[in-house]
Amino acid sequence: RRFDDCTGTRQFRLAPGLARFLRSHGREYDVLHTHNFHASPALVATYATTTPIVFSPYYHGVGHTAAARALHLVYDRWATKVFARSIFTLCISDAERDLVVRDYPSYASRVQSVGIGVDTARIRDAEPFPMQRPVVLLMGRLEAYKQVERGIEAIAQCADDLEVIVIGTGPEEAAIRERASERGIAERVQFLGRVDDVDARRWQRTATVVV
């Protein structure tokens, strides 16, 4: 099911239909797995139903723009209840867990580190692309906080026989292209934009290194 946003913004979307659905049907579920401290659905689920919650926060500690940081100061008063209501909070790394425990120590006993699952069988079974040089693969949204340009900086200091594949789209693409040009490796960096799951697995199979 998908529920429409009512704000028209990218920063903090709200879907009233989700709240209505959970108030009506939330008790039909044994558990709700909610995602993303920095977005509204987990907050909506927390307040709209009494169904047990497991929470994956993808917690960064702060917002990544001035507006997001200001919003956090207000939002945090309500968001704290998401941690309080969750029977478990599942962090994708020890670093994220440390951030959550630092900022919400009262709930530390229910915070666990569980890495993101990787479908290794599909990657191993994928057909690699025929490449003449070793491939370094960077995958993800091209957002400032992802710091893809740091990958470009590192690759520029490595051997000059590497082919760089960048998969993903986002507002930082032009800046990342410019950084590659500045470091003299633009001719070795391919920007593929969005690719389907089949090609993503093929590039993962092809890559010597995935950043």
N, C-alpha and C positions, 0 to 999 in steps of 0.2 A: 504494500500500500504506500502511496505517496500523498503527502498533504501540502497544499500550496502555501507559500510564504505570503504574508500580508504586508510586508514592509517595503519591498522593492529594493532592499539594500543588500550589499555583500557582507557587511560587517557583522550583523547580528540579526539573522532571520527569525521570524516567528510564524508558526503555523497553528492558528486557532483550531483547525480541524483535528489536529493531533490531540489537543487537550480534550476536545469533545469525545473523540473516539476512546481515549483512555478512561475518561470518567464513566463511559457507558460499558466498555468491554474489558477494562484492565483486569478485573477479577477473574476473567476467563483464562488467564495465563498463570503458570506457576512462578515464573520469574521474568523480569524484563532486563535485557542487556542494553544499557544506555551508553552513549558515546559522546566524548568531547566536552570537557569542561568549558571550552571557549565558545560554545554554541548553546542554543536554547533547548533542544529536545530533552536532554537529561534533566534539566530543571523542570520542564513541563511534566515529565513522567514522575518526578519526585513529588510534585504538589497535586497532580491530578488523580493519583491512585495510591492505594496502600499495598499494592503488589510488591513482593520483595524485588530488590534491584541489585544487579551487578553492574559496576561502573568502570568503563575504560576512559580515563580522562584525557589522555594525550596532553598532559599538563606542561605548560611552558613557564609558569610562574607569573608572567606579565603579558600584557598585550604587546603587539609588535608595531603599533602606530600610536601617536599621541592620543587619538580618539579612543582607541581600544584600551589604553592604559587608564584613561579617565573613567571609562565605562566599568573597568574592573573594580575600581574603588567602590562603586555603587553595587555592582553585580555580586560581589563577593559576600555581601550580607545574606543573600538568598542562596548562593551557590554552596555555602558551607553545609547546608542541609542535605545536599546530594551525597556528600561524604558520610554524613550522619545516618542517612537512610540506607546506605549501601551495605549489603551483607559482606561483599568483597569489593575492593577497588583493585583493578588489574592494570598495572603499569607495564609498558613495553620494554623497559630497561631499568637497571639499577639506578641510573642517573635520574630518570623520571621519578622513581620511587623516592629517592632521597629528597627531591624537590617537594613532593606531596607531603612527606613526613615532616619536613622542615616547616611548611606553612600550615599544616593541619595535624599537629602532633597528637591530638586527642584521639585520632582514628588510626594511629600507626599500626595497631595490632591487626587491622583488617586490610592492610595494604600489602599486595603481593606483586612480585615481578614475574611476568609471563611474556616471553618474547613473541613477536608476531610469527604466525605459522608460515612456513615456506613449503610449497608443493614441489618438493625436490624430484619426485618421479616425473612430473610433466616437463621439468627443465631438462632432466637427463634424457628424456625421450625425444626432445625437440631436435629438429635438424638445424645444425649451425649454419650461419651464412658463410659463403666462401670469401674469406678475407686474407689478404696478403701479409698483413702486419698484425701484431697483437692488439687487441681491442680493450679499451677502458670504457666502461659503461656507466653513465650517470642517468638515473631515472627519478622522476618526481616532478611536482609542481615547481615551476620556475618563479618562486616567490623569494623576496629578499631574505626572509628568516631561514630559508633552506640553505643559503650560502653556497649555491652551486659554483659561484665564481672562485671559491676557495679550492674546489676541485680542479678548476682550470689552472689556477696558480700553481698547484702542486704538480699537475701534469706537465706544465711548461718547464719545470725543473728536472723532469725525467728524460729518459732516452728519447731521441728524436724519431724513433721508428714506431711510435704508438699511434693508433687510430682511435679517435675519441668519438663516441656515439652519445648524444644527449637526447633522451626521450622525455617529453613533457612539454607543457605550454604554460604561459604565465606572463605577468607584466615585466619580469626581469629579463626576458629573452634578449632584447636589444642590448642591455647592459652586459650580459654574459657574452654575446657575440663580440661586443667592443673589447671586452677584456681579452678574449682569445686573439683578437687582431693585435692589440697592444703587445701581447706577449709573443707574437710571431708564430702562432700555431693555428691560425684560422683555417688554413688549407687542410689541416688534419682533424678538424672538428665538424661533425655532421649533426645538424639539428633535425630530428625526424618528427617533431611535434607529437601528436597523439598516435599511438599504434594500437592495434587490437591485441587481445591476450595471446593469440598464436604467435605473432611477431615478437611480442615482448619476451615470451619464453625462448624463442629462437635467439634473440639478442643476448639473453642471460646465458644461454648455452654457448654462444660464440665467445663471450667476453672472457678475457684472461683475468680481469679485475672488475668487480662491481663496486662502485663507490656509493 
